Amino acid sequence: MLGVIRNKNLLRPSFSAFRHLSSSAKQMTVRDALNSALDEEMSADPKVFLMGEEVGEYQGAYKISKGLLEKYGPERVLDTPITEAGFTGIGVGAAYYGLKPVVEFMTFNFSMQAIDHIINSAAKSNYMSAGQINVPIVFRGPNGAAAGVGAQHSHCYASWYGSCPGLKVLAPYSSEDARGLLKAAIRDPDPVVFLENELLYGESFPVSAEVLDSSFCLPIGKAKIEREGKDVTITAFSKMVGFALKAAETLEKEGISAEVINLRSIRPLDRATINASVRKTNRLVTVEEGFPQHGVGAEICASVIEESFGYLDAPVERIAGADVPMPYAANLERLAVPQIEDIVRAAKRACHRSVPMAATA
C-alpha cells in the first residue's frame, strides 16, 4: 500500500516502544549522540567547524550544538544569517581550501535554497577535477515529517540526494547510528548529506561502551540487521525503522518471522545485505516516509528484481508516504505518513495471509 492510511482512529505511537534493547544499561538520546560526536570530532581535528542558523548563541534550534560555542569559540561555531545559499557556498569554499565544515540546515527543506552549491559545487567537483579536488563537507539537519509543521517543513529528501553521484547520503535511526555515522561523515573526504529526524532527537536508546568510545565509527554503506527473521524482509531507514520493529513484533504473534533491515546508508546502498536477506526470506516489504514515485523503496525493489528475482515467492510491497505535499491538519497528516498497521498488512499480503489489494479493489 503506497502510504494512504485507512484507519482514522490510529494515533501516532510513542517511540519509546520501538527501542531495540541490548544488554547495556547505558541510555543516550539521539540529540546527545549527535552532540557528543560533533564535540569529539571538533576536539580531535581543528579543521572541523560548525556553521548554520542559531548553532552558536542559541545552541542549535534542536540543541544539537549545545555547549560547543563556549568550548570552541565563534571561529569554529559560526552563527550565520538566514541565507542557506550564502552560508552553504561559504562552507563549500572552505572545504575546497581543506577545512571540514559541518553545515546545519534548520530543516532539509531549506537546503533547496542551496541546491546549486550542494550538487554543482560539492558533489561534482571530485569527478570533474579527475580526483584532484576533495570536498570534505557534511550537510546535516532534520529531514522528513515532523508534527504539525506543514508541507514546506516535512519533505523527505533521501531519494532526491540519493540519486546524485558524488554525494554520500546517511540516515541514522538510533543513538548508535547517530554517533557512528556522524563521525564517519565528518572524517570522509567527500560531501555527505546527513539526514536526521526531529522526532527522534529526544528518544533514548541503549549504547555499549564500544559506542561511547571516542574512536567509534560506523562504516558508510553498510546496513544493520536490527531483527533477524525467516519469512519476510522489511527494509526501513530513520524513524521508520522503529515502526518496522513494532510491526515485526505484531507479526510474530501471528506466526510470521520478519527480518528488519536498518539501511543506515541511502547512498551507497547496501544491496548485498538486502539481497542476501531476500534470498533467505523470499519476500520483501520496503518502508519510507518519502513519496512513492522514484523513492528509495523503488530503488531497492529494482535491485532485488535484478539480482534476486528467482528467489521471490510473492510480489514486492512498497509502503511510502501519500503522493501529496504534507497536510497541516493533524488528522490529514496521520493519513499521509505510513503507520505500523500498513507494514503489518503488507507483510501479511506478502506471506499470503490476507486477500491481495487487487482483489479488494
DASUL-V915751 format. One record per residue. N is the residue number from 1. RES is the residue in one letter. PSI is psi in radians with two decimals (999 if undefined). Layout:
# DASUL-V915751
n=[N | N]
res=[RES | RES]
psi=[PSI | PSI]
This chain:
# DASUL-V915751
n=[1 | 2 | 3 | 4 | 5 | 6 | 7 | 8 | 9 | 10 | 11 | 12 | 13 | 14 | 15 | 16 | 17 | 18 | 19 | 20 | 21 | 22 | 23 | 24 | 25 | 26 | 27 | 28 | 29 | 30 | 31 | 32 | 33 | 34 | 35 | 36 | 37 | 38 | 39 | 40 | 41 | 42 | 43 | 44 | 45 | 46 | 47 | 48 | 49 | 50 | 51 | 52 | 53 | 54 | 55 | 56 | 57 | 58 | 59 | 60 | 61 | 62 | 63 | 64 | 65 | 66 | 67 | 68 | 69 | 70 | 71 | 72 | 73 | 74 | 75 | 76 | 77 | 78 | 79 | 80 | 81 | 82 | 83 | 84 | 85 | 86 | 87 | 88 | 89 | 90 | 91 | 92 | 93 | 94 | 95 | 96 | 97 | 98 | 99 | 100 | 101 | 102 | 103 | 104 | 105 | 106 | 107 | 108 | 109 | 110 | 111 | 112 | 113 | 114 | 115 | 116 | 117 | 118 | 119 | 120 | 121 | 122 | 123 | 124 | 125 | 126 | 127 | 128 | 129 | 130 | 131 | 132 | 133 | 134 | 135 | 136 | 137 | 138 | 139 | 140 | 141 | 142 | 143 | 144 | 145 | 146 | 147 | 148 | 149 | 150 | 151 | 152 | 153 | 154 | 155 | 156 | 157 | 158 | 159 | 160 | 161 | 162 | 163 | 164 | 165 | 166 | 167 | 168 | 169 | 170 | 171 | 172 | 173 | 174 | 175 | 176 | 177 | 178 | 179 | 180 | 181 | 182 | 183 | 184 | 185 | 186 | 187 | 188 | 189 | 190 | 191 | 192 | 193 | 194 | 195 | 196 | 197 | 198 | 199 | 200 | 201 | 202 | 203 | 204 | 205 | 206 | 207 | 208 | 209 | 210 | 211 | 212 | 213 | 214 | 215 | 216 | 217 | 218 | 219 | 220 | 221 | 222 | 223 | 224 | 225 | 226 | 227 | 228 | 229 | 230 | 231 | 232 | 233 | 234 | 235 | 236 | 237 | 238 | 239 | 240 | 241 | 242 | 243 | 244 | 245 | 246 | 247 | 248 | 249 | 250 | 251 | 252 | 253 | 254 | 255 | 256 | 257 | 258 | 259 | 260 | 261 | 262 | 263 | 264 | 265 | 266 | 267 | 268 | 269 | 270 | 271 | 272 | 273 | 274 | 275 | 276 | 277 | 278 | 279 | 280 | 281 | 282 | 283 | 284 | 285 | 286 | 287 | 288 | 289 | 290 | 291 | 292 | 293 | 294 | 295 | 296 | 297 | 298 | 299 | 300 | 301 | 302 | 303 | 304 | 305 | 306 | 307 | 308 | 309 | 310 | 311 | 312 | 313 | 314 | 315 | 316 | 317 | 318 | 319 | 320 | 321 | 322 | 323 | 324 | 325 | 326 | 327 | 328 | 329 | 330 | 331 | 332 | 333 | 334 | 335 | 336 | 337 | 338 | 339 | 340 | 341 | 342 | 343 | 344 | 345 | 346 | 347 | 348 | 349 | 350 | 351 | 352 | 353 | 354 | 355 | 356 | 357 | 358 | 359 | 360 | 361]
res=[M | L | G | V | I | R | N | K | N | L | L | R | P | S | F | S | A | F | R | H | L | S | S | S | A | K | Q | M | T | V | R | D | A | L | N | S | A | L | D | E | E | M | S | A | D | P | K | V | F | L | M | G | E | E | V | G | E | Y | Q | G | A | Y | K | I | S | K | G | L | L | E | K | Y | G | P | E | R | V | L | D | T | P | I | T | E | A | G | F | T | G | I | G | V | G | A | A | Y | Y | G | L | K | P | V | V | E | F | M | T | F | N | F | S | M | Q | A | I | D | H | I | I | N | S | A | A | K | S | N | Y | M | S | A | G | Q | I | N | V | P | I | V | F | R | G | P | N | G | A | A | A | G | V | G | A | Q | H | S | H | C | Y | A | S | W | Y | G | S | C | P | G | L | K | V | L | A | P | Y | S | S | E | D | A | R | G | L | L | K | A | A | I | R | D | P | D | P | V | V | F | L | E | N | E | L | L | Y | G | E | S | F | P | V | S | A | E | V | L | D | S | S | F | C | L | P | I | G | K | A | K | I | E | R | E | G | K | D | V | T | I | T | A | F | S | K | M | V | G | F | A | L | K | A | A | E | T | L | E | K | E | G | I | S | A | E | V | I | N | L | R | S | I | R | P | L | D | R | A | T | I | N | A | S | V | R | K | T | N | R | L | V | T | V | E | E | G | F | P | Q | H | G | V | G | A | E | I | C | A | S | V | I | E | E | S | F | G | Y | L | D | A | P | V | E | R | I | A | G | A | D | V | P | M | P | Y | A | A | N | L | E | R | L | A | V | P | Q | I | E | D | I | V | R | A | A | K | R | A | C | H | R | S | V | P | M | A | A | T | A]
psi=[2.21 | 1.09 | -0.29 | 2.11 | 2.30 | -0.50 | 1.87 | -0.09 | 0.01 | 2.43 | 2.62 | 2.09 | 2.77 | 2.37 | -0.27 | -0.41 | -0.18 | 0.02 | 2.32 | 1.70 | 2.57 | -3.06 | -0.22 | 2.45 | -0.23 | 2.28 | 2.52 | 2.39 | 2.76 | -0.66 | -0.85 | -0.57 | -0.76 | -0.75 | -0.78 | -0.62 | -0.78 | -0.82 | -0.86 | -0.68 | -0.61 | -0.62 | -0.66 | -0.49 | 1.93 | -0.17 | -0.27 | 2.27 | 2.78 | 2.40 | 2.63 | 3.11 | 2.13 | 0.38 | -0.31 | -1.53 | -0.68 | -0.16 | 0.49 | 2.42 | -0.52 | 0.26 | 0.48 | -0.56 | 0.40 | 2.23 | -0.15 | -0.63 | -0.79 | -0.63 | -0.69 | -0.18 | 2.93 | -0.21 | -0.33 | -0.15 | 1.73 | 2.04 | 2.29 | 2.82 | 2.95 | 1.33 | 1.50 | -0.70 | -0.68 | -0.97 | -0.45 | -0.69 | -0.72 | -0.73 | -0.78 | -0.72 | -0.70 | -0.65 | -0.66 | -0.66 | -0.24 | -0.04 | 3.03 | 1.40 | 2.53 | 1.92 | 2.09 | 2.24 | 2.37 | -0.50 | 2.57 | -0.26 | -0.59 | -0.21 | -0.29 | -0.48 | -0.40 | 0.31 | -0.58 | -0.75 | -0.71 | -0.81 | -1.01 | -0.61 | -0.70 | -0.97 | -0.60 | -0.19 | -0.72 | -0.77 | -0.79 | -0.37 | 0.19 | 0.68 | 0.12 | -0.38 | 2.06 | 2.59 | 1.46 | 1.43 | 2.56 | 2.23 | 2.01 | 2.81 | 3.09 | 2.46 | 2.58 | -2.98 | 2.37 | -2.06 | 1.98 | 0.61 | 0.09 | 3.05 | -0.58 | 0.08 | 0.13 | 0.25 | 2.43 | 2.17 | 0.29 | -0.82 | -0.57 | -1.02 | -0.49 | -0.31 | -0.03 | 2.00 | 2.48 | -0.31 | 2.60 | 2.41 | 2.10 | 2.56 | 1.65 | 2.68 | -1.03 | 3.09 | -0.63 | -0.80 | -0.83 | -0.81 | -0.92 | -0.65 | -0.63 | -0.68 | -0.76 | -0.70 | -0.78 | -0.63 | -0.27 | 2.48 | -0.09 | 2.86 | 2.37 | 2.27 | 2.12 | 1.83 | 1.84 | 3.10 | 2.18 | -0.68 | -0.20 | -0.23 | -0.74 | 0.01 | 2.43 | 2.47 | 2.65 | 2.43 | 2.48 | 2.99 | -0.58 | -0.75 | -0.60 | -0.21 | 2.44 | -0.32 | -0.07 | 2.39 | 2.42 | 2.56 | 2.41 | 2.34 | 0.18 | 2.11 | 2.91 | 2.28 | 1.81 | -0.51 | 2.23 | 2.58 | 3.04 | -0.15 | -0.57 | 2.46 | 2.28 | 2.08 | 2.52 | 2.91 | 2.76 | -2.40 | -0.53 | -0.27 | -0.72 | -0.71 | -0.74 | -0.67 | -0.69 | -0.69 | -0.67 | -0.63 | -0.74 | -0.76 | -0.61 | -0.61 | -0.35 | 0.24 | 0.29 | 2.17 | 1.90 | 2.35 | 2.16 | 2.14 | 2.12 | 1.90 | -0.70 | -0.90 | 2.13 | -0.69 | 2.07 | 2.60 | 2.35 | 1.31 | -0.58 | -0.81 | -0.73 | -0.85 | -0.63 | -0.69 | -0.79 | -0.61 | -0.36 | -0.78 | -0.43 | 0.25 | 2.65 | 2.31 | 2.20 | 2.51 | 2.33 | 2.76 | -0.38 | 3.12 | 2.61 | -0.67 | 2.25 | 0.53 | 3.09 | -0.70 | -0.64 | -0.70 | -0.70 | -0.77 | -0.74 | -0.73 | -0.74 | -0.69 | -0.70 | -0.65 | -0.41 | 0.46 | -0.70 | -0.24 | -0.21 | 2.29 | 0.00 | 2.76 | 2.57 | 2.64 | 2.31 | 2.21 | 2.14 | 3.05 | 2.81 | 2.63 | 0.96 | 2.70 | 2.56 | 2.16 | 2.75 | -0.69 | 2.38 | -0.70 | -0.66 | -0.60 | -0.73 | -0.56 | -0.29 | -0.16 | 2.59 | 2.59 | 2.94 | -0.72 | -0.53 | -0.72 | -0.74 | -0.82 | -0.70 | -0.74 | -0.67 | -0.65 | -0.76 | -0.54 | 0.19 | 0.68 | 0.03 | 2.98 | 2.26 | 2.67 | -0.70 | -0.57 | -0.33 | -0.09 | 999]
